[in-house]
Structures are given as structure tokens and as C-alpha cells.
Amino acid sequence: MPIIDTRNGPLEYVLTDGDPDLAPLVFLHGGLGCIAAWGRFPARLAAATGRRALVYSRHGNGGSGPDPLPRTPRYMHEHAHHVLPALLDDLGLHRPVLVGHSDGASMALLYASVRPAAAVVAMGPHMYFEEQNRLGIEAARASYEAGPLARKMALVHDEPRTVFERWSEVWLSPGFRDWSIEDDLDVTAPVLMIQGDADEYGSLDQLDSVRRSVRGPVQRLVPEGCDHYPYLVRPELVIDTTLAFLAAHPDPATASAEAAR
């Protein structure tokens, strides 16, 4: 798998071809995710949209190098405001359609608050800490220690225990109780919010918070009987809804370029 050297160390990534005149898709995985954890979803969405697509594993996850940064309650801000912009600049990707899941959805919203974005697809976004976060993470910790989650993560991460502990410890730390990004957002790009009605890591109040906190067009999708992973449980629905959303909200920069031809 290709590796790109960044100021914080090597990152594994996959960059697929597509129409260079369309905003590229950039996939941001969840706290326990990586390239492999996405499955076929990025390739399927890229093929359906005809866009270039970047999928990568953050430092410490998957086959990327270790994360040299301390894990603090501001780790999502740090990645969205510093690491991701530098990576996209290095790869020559601009005004992306950010497709984020869980932590990655929060990072997508944070990135779109400081840099131009064509659109945001936020699946299971975290806007603030709530009791359901704690319950979901404690259940995940029990599953990891019992073995099932540990075996699953070992299939896709070089250092699965490190990934799990760095993620769970900061979320369960006292310093995270007041965590919120509600007052940090300045998003004018269109936002598609997707969250299963059986999401174990957050309530649907999180989507209400997104709607209150962004300034651009917003669409909401709540798949019935779906947990925290709509792109795995209901991929066809997510792809079809994303296609329609992007068609309804074309990137102004792309539209201007096409008009000038």
C-alpha cells in the first residue's frame, strides 16, 4: 500500500482516479477505523460518483506509523486543523467532499470550518460528550478485553491494543466530560447527516446539534435498525442518498468551471 511521509510520520493511503473537474472524496475513518475497516464502501461510492477518492489511515491506526502527538481531548481539532490540511496540500487535493464516520465525521465538520469544502457527509458525528458515549465505549472495552473486538481489530491494525487504548482512554477521561465542538464550527458547505436509530455510541440529539451549529444546507438520514456503521449495514442507501445529495448541492467552484468552458 502506498505510504506518504508527513511531518508527523508515514501514513498509508489509497488515491483512486476520477474526474479531476469534480471535488474529490476524502474519507475520514472513526476512532477504531483505518483503510481496511471501510471495506468496499469508498471504492463503491467513488465509482458511483465518478470522483477521485482518498482513503488513508491516521497515525497509529492501520498500517500507518505511530502517532507522535499526545492524545488529548483536542485530538480531533488537531487532526482537522493541522494534519489533514497538510496532507491534502501534499496530495494536491482541494475543496473536498469530506466523508467522515464517527470521530472522522467530527473532524470533517471541523475541517470544513477552517478550509473550503464542497460538502460534508457526516455519519454518526460526535458534537458533544453525552452519557451514551460513555456507555458505548465501556461496552466496547468489555468486548475488547473479552476477545471478540480485539480479534476483529487485529485483522486491520498493526498495533490494535494501542489503537483501542488511546481511543477509549481519552474518551473516558475526566477531561473529556466537557468536550464539545458546537461552538467551534463555521460550516457553510452542505452537510448530509447520517445516523442509525440504533447507534450505540450516540443519541440522535447529536444530529440536532449539527443542524443548530452549521450555516449551510442540511439533510438528515436515519436508517431504521442501523447501528453506528451505516456504511457497512446499509451501504446502498448511504450511496444512493449521497449521490442525490451531491446532485442537489453541486459545488459552486465546479459549476463555475463548467460554465466557463
C-alpha positions as CSV (number, residue, x, y, z in Angstrom):
1,M,0.0,0.0,0.0
2,P,1.4,3.5,-0.8
3,I,3.0,5.5,2.0
4,I,3.3,9.2,2.2
5,D,5.8,10.8,4.6
6,T,4.4,13.7,6.6
7,R,5.8,15.9,9.3
8,N,4.3,13.6,11.9
9,G,5.4,10.3,10.2
10,P,4.3,8.0,7.5
11,L,0.7,7.5,6.5
12,E,-0.7,4.6,4.4
13,Y,-3.2,5.8,1.8
14,V,-5.0,4.9,-1.4
15,L,-5.8,7.6,-4.0
16,T,-8.0,6.4,-6.9
17,D,-8.5,8.2,-10.2
18,G,-11.7,10.0,-11.2
19,D,-12.9,13.2,-12.9
20,P,-10.4,15.9,-12.0
21,D,-13.1,18.5,-12.5
22,L,-15.2,17.2,-9.7
23,A,-14.4,17.7,-6.0
24,P,-12.5,14.7,-4.7
25,L,-13.9,12.4,-2.0
26,V,-11.8,12.3,1.2
27,F,-12.7,9.5,3.7
28,L,-12.1,10.1,7.4
29,H,-12.5,6.9,9.5
30,G,-13.7,6.5,13.1
31,G,-11.6,6.2,16.2
32,L,-11.1,2.4,15.7
33,G,-11.0,2.6,11.9
34,C,-8.4,2.6,9.1
35,I,-8.3,2.0,5.4
36,A,-9.2,-1.7,5.7
37,A,-12.1,-1.1,8.1
38,W,-14.0,0.8,5.4
39,G,-14.4,-2.3,3.4
40,R,-15.5,-1.8,-0.2
41,F,-17.6,1.3,0.6
42,P,-15.1,4.0,-0.6
43,A,-14.5,2.3,-3.9
44,R,-18.2,1.8,-4.4
45,L,-19.0,5.5,-3.7
46,A,-16.1,6.7,-5.8
47,A,-17.3,4.6,-8.7
48,A,-20.9,5.8,-8.3
49,T,-19.9,9.4,-8.3
50,G,-17.0,9.3,-10.8
51,R,-14.8,11.2,-8.4
52,R,-11.2,10.8,-7.2
53,A,-11.1,9.3,-3.8
54,L,-8.6,9.5,-0.9
55,V,-8.7,6.9,1.8
56,Y,-6.0,6.9,4.5
57,S,-5.3,5.6,8.0
58,R,-4.5,8.2,10.6
59,H,-1.2,8.0,12.6
60,G,-1.3,5.0,14.9
61,N,-4.1,3.2,13.0
62,G,-4.0,0.5,10.4
63,G,-0.6,0.3,8.8
64,S,0.4,4.0,9.3
65,G,3.3,5.0,11.5
66,P,2.8,5.7,15.2
67,D,1.1,8.9,16.3
68,P,3.8,11.2,17.8
69,L,1.2,13.6,19.2
70,P,-0.2,13.2,22.8
71,R,-3.8,12.1,22.8
72,T,-5.7,14.9,24.4
73,P,-9.4,15.9,24.2
74,R,-8.4,18.2,21.3
75,Y,-7.1,15.4,19.1
76,M,-9.9,15.8,16.6
77,H,-9.3,19.5,16.3
78,E,-5.5,18.9,15.9
79,H,-6.0,16.5,13.0
80,A,-8.7,18.5,11.3
81,H,-6.9,21.9,11.6
82,H,-3.3,20.8,11.0
83,V,-2.6,17.2,9.9
84,L,-5.4,16.9,7.3
85,P,-4.8,20.2,5.6
86,A,-1.1,19.4,5.2
87,L,-1.9,16.0,3.8
88,L,-4.4,17.3,1.3
89,D,-1.9,20.1,0.2
90,D,0.8,17.5,-0.3
91,L,-1.5,15.4,-2.5
92,G,-2.9,18.4,-4.4
93,L,-6.5,17.9,-3.3
94,H,-8.7,20.9,-2.8
95,R,-12.3,21.7,-1.9
96,P,-13.0,18.0,-1.0
97,V,-16.3,16.2,-0.3
98,L,-15.5,15.0,3.2
99,V,-17.0,11.6,4.0
100,G,-16.5,11.1,7.7
101,H,-17.5,8.4,10.2
102,S,-17.7,8.9,14.0
103,D,-14.6,10.7,15.1
104,G,-13.9,11.3,11.4
105,A,-17.3,12.9,10.9
106,S,-16.4,15.4,13.7
107,M,-13.1,16.0,12.0
108,A,-14.8,16.6,8.7
109,L,-17.0,19.3,10.3
110,L,-14.0,20.9,12.0
111,Y,-12.0,20.9,8.7
112,A,-14.9,22.5,6.8
113,S,-14.9,25.2,9.4
114,V,-11.4,26.4,8.6
115,R,-10.9,25.3,4.9
116,P,-13.1,25.3,1.8
117,A,-15.1,22.1,1.3
118,A,-17.6,21.2,-1.4
119,A,-19.8,19.1,1.0
120,V,-19.7,17.1,4.2
121,V,-21.2,13.6,4.7
122,A,-21.2,13.1,8.4
123,M,-22.0,9.5,9.6
124,G,-22.5,9.2,13.4
125,P,-20.9,12.5,14.2
126,H,-19.9,13.5,17.7
127,M,-20.8,17.0,18.6
128,Y,-20.5,16.9,22.4
129,F,-19.9,14.3,25.1
130,E,-23.1,12.5,26.3
131,E,-23.8,9.6,28.6
132,Q,-24.5,7.3,25.6
133,N,-20.9,7.9,24.5
134,R,-19.6,6.5,27.8
135,L,-21.9,3.5,27.8
136,G,-21.0,2.6,24.2
137,I,-17.3,2.9,24.9
138,E,-17.4,0.9,28.1
139,A,-19.3,-1.8,26.2
140,A,-16.6,-1.8,23.6
141,R,-13.9,-2.0,26.2
142,A,-15.6,-5.1,27.7
143,S,-15.8,-6.7,24.2
144,Y,-12.1,-5.9,23.6
145,E,-11.0,-7.5,26.9
146,A,-13.2,-10.5,26.3
147,G,-11.7,-11.0,22.9
148,P,-14.2,-10.5,20.1
149,L,-13.3,-6.9,19.4
150,A,-9.6,-7.5,19.9
151,R,-9.6,-10.3,17.3
152,K,-11.5,-8.1,14.8
153,M,-9.2,-5.2,15.3
154,A,-6.1,-7.4,14.9
155,L,-7.2,-8.1,11.3
156,V,-6.8,-4.4,10.3
157,H,-4.3,-2.7,12.6
158,D,-0.6,-3.3,13.2
159,E,-1.0,-2.3,16.9
160,P,-4.6,-3.0,17.8
161,R,-4.3,-2.6,21.6
162,T,-2.6,0.7,21.2
163,V,-5.3,1.9,18.9
164,F,-8.0,0.8,21.3
165,E,-6.4,2.2,24.5
166,R,-5.5,5.6,23.0
167,W,-9.1,6.0,21.8
168,S,-11.0,4.7,24.8
169,E,-8.8,6.2,27.5
170,V,-9.2,9.8,26.2
171,W,-13.0,9.4,25.7
172,L,-13.4,8.0,29.2
173,S,-11.1,10.5,30.9
174,P,-12.5,13.2,33.2
175,G,-11.1,15.9,30.8
176,F,-13.5,14.7,28.1
177,R,-16.7,15.3,30.1
178,D,-17.0,18.9,28.9
179,W,-15.8,18.1,25.3
180,S,-17.8,19.8,22.6
181,I,-17.3,21.2,19.1
182,E,-20.6,23.1,18.9
183,D,-19.0,26.5,19.4
184,D,-16.1,25.7,17.1
185,L,-18.0,25.2,13.8
186,D,-18.3,27.6,11.0
187,V,-19.6,25.4,8.2
188,T,-21.3,26.8,5.2
189,A,-20.8,23.8,2.9
190,P,-23.9,21.5,2.5
191,V,-24.0,18.8,5.2
192,L,-25.6,15.3,4.9
193,M,-26.1,13.8,8.4
194,I,-26.5,10.1,8.7
195,Q,-27.0,8.2,11.9
196,G,-28.7,4.8,12.6
197,D,-31.6,4.8,15.0
198,A,-29.8,2.1,17.0
199,D,-26.4,3.8,17.2
200,E,-24.7,2.5,20.3
201,Y,-22.3,5.5,20.5
202,G,-24.6,8.5,20.5
203,S,-28.2,9.7,20.5
204,L,-30.0,11.4,17.6
205,D,-29.6,14.6,19.6
206,Q,-26.2,14.8,18.0
207,L,-27.8,15.4,14.6
208,D,-30.0,18.1,16.1
209,S,-26.7,19.7,17.4
210,V,-25.2,19.6,13.9
211,R,-28.3,21.3,12.4
212,R,-28.0,24.1,15.0
213,S,-24.3,24.6,14.6
214,V,-23.9,24.8,10.8
215,R,-25.0,27.6,8.4
216,G,-25.3,25.8,5.1
217,P,-28.0,23.4,3.7
218,V,-28.5,20.3,5.9
219,Q,-30.2,17.0,5.1
220,R,-30.8,14.2,7.7
221,L,-31.0,10.4,7.1
222,V,-31.8,8.0,10.0
223,P,-31.7,4.4,8.7
224,E,-34.0,2.2,10.8
225,G,-32.5,-0.7,12.7
226,C,-29.0,0.5,11.9
227,D,-26.1,0.8,14.4
228,H,-23.0,3.0,14.4
229,Y,-21.9,1.7,11.0
230,P,-24.4,2.7,8.3
231,Y,-21.8,2.4,5.5
232,L,-21.5,-1.3,6.4
233,V,-25.1,-2.1,7.3
234,R,-26.9,0.0,4.7
235,P,-24.3,0.8,2.0
236,E,-26.8,1.0,-0.9
237,L,-28.9,3.5,1.0
238,V,-25.9,5.6,2.0
239,I,-24.6,5.7,-1.5
240,D,-27.9,6.5,-3.2
241,T,-28.6,9.2,-0.7
242,T,-25.1,10.7,-1.1
243,L,-25.5,10.7,-4.9
244,A,-28.8,12.6,-4.7
245,F,-27.4,15.0,-2.1
246,L,-24.4,15.9,-4.2
247,A,-26.6,16.3,-7.3
248,A,-28.9,18.6,-5.3
249,H,-26.0,20.7,-4.0
250,P,-23.3,21.0,-6.7
251,D,-20.1,22.6,-5.8
252,P,-20.2,26.3,-6.9
253,A,-16.5,26.1,-7.9
254,T,-17.2,23.1,-10.2
255,A,-20.3,24.8,-11.7
256,S,-18.3,28.0,-12.4
257,A,-15.5,26.0,-14.1
258,E,-18.1,24.1,-16.3
259,A,-19.8,27.4,-17.2
260,A,-16.5,28.8,-18.4
261,R,-15.8,26.0,-20.9
